[in-house]
Amino acid sequence: MNQYLYTSFITLLTVLLMFGLTFNVGRARGKYQVKAPAISGHELFERAYRIQLNTIENVLMFLPALWLYAIFIGDKGAGDSGVIWLIARIWYAIAYQLNPAKRGLGFLISILVVAGLWTGAAYGIFHQLMKA
């Protein structure tokens, strides 16, 4: 049995989110006639593009923190944190697309989850180093 089942599942869902955001940017590019390689033109395209890029930036911090937490603290806690992160990022994306001024809470929750995962991972690593 895989000891990182929850973390693996969250990782798959994170990739699915990234696919969805990529699809949304492509759809917006066509709908608002923003020809590649342009990254500006119509405000709603630009929102979709920024949502995708900001989420990529956040994922680069989230996934390592998720896995380090799972390895050094526990898979279930990492999975639970991952669910919160995913909900917050979806909330962020929807809020940003509708009204960029309303994106803050989704962003704040997701970055707090990342901070919590990193803090837990650092504690777990430090604890293991002290035992070595």
Secondary structure per residue as TSV (DSSP state, phi and psi in degrees):
chain	resnum	aa	ss	phi	psi
A	1	M	-	360.0	143.1
A	2	N	-	-77.6	126.4
A	3	Q	T	-79.6	-6.4
A	4	Y	T	-119.4	42.6
A	5	L	H	-62.2	-47.4
A	6	Y	H	-66.2	-43.6
A	7	T	H	-65.0	-39.3
A	8	S	H	-63.4	-42.9
A	9	F	H	-64.1	-42.8
A	10	I	H	-62.8	-39.1
A	11	T	H	-61.5	-44.0
A	12	L	H	-61.8	-43.0
A	13	L	H	-65.5	-34.3
A	14	T	H	-64.8	-41.9
A	15	V	H	-64.5	-40.0
A	16	L	H	-61.0	-41.9
A	17	L	H	-59.0	-44.5
A	18	M	H	-63.4	-40.6
A	19	F	H	-59.5	-44.6
A	20	G	H	-61.5	-42.5
A	21	L	H	-68.2	-36.9
A	22	T	H	-63.8	-44.9
A	23	F	H	-60.0	-41.8
A	24	N	H	-62.5	-39.7
A	25	V	H	-65.4	-43.9
A	26	G	H	-61.7	-41.8
A	27	R	H	-62.3	-45.1
A	28	A	H	-66.0	-37.3
A	29	R	H	-58.6	-45.2
A	30	G	H	-69.5	-47.1
A	31	K	H	-60.3	-41.1
A	32	Y	T	-101.9	10.0
A	33	Q	T	53.1	51.8
A	34	V	-	-102.0	100.8
A	35	K	-	-75.1	136.7
A	36	A	T	-63.3	141.6
A	37	P	T	-95.0	14.3
A	38	A	-	-59.3	144.1
A	39	I	-	-123.6	15.6
A	40	S	-	-145.0	162.7
A	41	G	S	156.0	-62.7
A	42	H	S	-117.2	135.7
A	43	E	H	-57.1	-40.0
A	44	L	H	-70.3	-32.1
A	45	F	H	-64.8	-45.7
A	46	E	H	-60.8	-36.2
A	47	R	H	-63.8	-47.7
A	48	A	H	-59.6	-41.7
A	49	Y	H	-64.6	-44.9
A	50	R	H	-66.4	-37.2
A	51	I	H	-59.3	-46.8
A	52	Q	H	-62.0	-49.6
A	53	L	H	-64.8	-41.7
A	54	N	H	-66.0	-36.1
A	55	T	H	-69.5	-38.3
A	56	I	H	-58.8	-45.1
A	57	E	H	-59.5	-41.2
A	58	N	H	-70.8	-38.1
A	59	V	H	-61.9	-35.1
A	60	L	H	-62.8	-26.2
A	61	M	H	-90.6	-36.2
A	62	F	H	-68.5	-52.5
A	63	L	H	-62.0	-45.8
A	64	P	H	-61.8	-40.1
A	65	A	H	-63.8	-42.3
A	66	L	H	-57.7	-49.9
A	67	W	H	-70.6	-39.7
A	68	L	H	-65.1	-39.6
A	69	Y	H	-62.2	-45.9
A	70	A	H	-59.0	-43.4
A	71	I	H	-69.6	-43.8
A	72	F	H	-97.6	-18.3
A	73	I	T	-118.8	-56.1
A	74	G	-	167.5	145.4
A	75	D	H	-66.7	-43.1
A	76	K	H	-63.7	-44.8
A	77	G	H	-63.6	-39.1
A	78	A	H	-63.7	-43.7
A	79	G	H	-62.5	-44.3
A	80	D	H	-61.5	-43.7
A	81	S	H	-63.5	-38.9
A	82	G	H	-62.6	-38.4
A	83	V	H	-61.9	-44.9
A	84	I	H	-61.9	-44.3
A	85	W	H	-60.2	-45.5
A	86	L	H	-62.4	-44.9
A	87	I	H	-60.7	-43.9
A	88	A	H	-63.4	-40.2
A	89	R	H	-70.0	-35.8
A	90	I	H	-67.0	-43.4
A	91	W	H	-57.9	-48.1
A	92	Y	H	-55.4	-48.3
A	93	A	H	-63.0	-45.8
A	94	I	H	-65.2	-46.3
A	95	A	H	-62.1	-44.1
A	96	Y	H	-62.1	-43.4
A	97	Q	H	-64.1	-38.1
A	98	L	H	-78.6	-43.4
A	99	N	-	-160.8	102.3
A	100	P	G	-52.3	-28.5
A	101	A	G	-67.2	-16.9
A	102	K	G	-98.8	8.5
A	103	R	-	-81.6	-12.2
A	104	G	H	-59.0	-43.9
A	105	L	H	-67.1	-41.7
A	106	G	H	-61.1	-41.7
A	107	F	H	-64.5	-46.9
A	108	L	H	-59.3	-46.5
A	109	I	H	-61.7	-44.8
A	110	S	H	-64.8	-39.0
A	111	I	H	-73.3	-31.1
A	112	L	H	-67.4	-37.7
A	113	V	H	-61.6	-46.4
A	114	V	H	-59.3	-44.8
A	115	A	H	-61.5	-40.8
A	116	G	H	-65.2	-42.1
A	117	L	H	-63.2	-44.1
A	118	W	H	-64.5	-40.8
A	119	T	H	-63.3	-46.4
A	120	G	H	-62.5	-43.6
A	121	A	H	-62.0	-43.9
A	122	A	H	-61.8	-42.4
A	123	Y	H	-60.2	-48.1
A	124	G	H	-61.7	-42.0
A	125	I	H	-65.7	-46.4
A	126	F	H	-60.2	-43.4
A	127	H	H	-59.4	-43.8
A	128	Q	H	-65.8	-39.0
A	129	L	H	-63.4	-37.3
A	130	M	H	-69.2	-27.8
A	131	K	H	-80.7	-20.5
A	132	A	-	-75.3	360.0
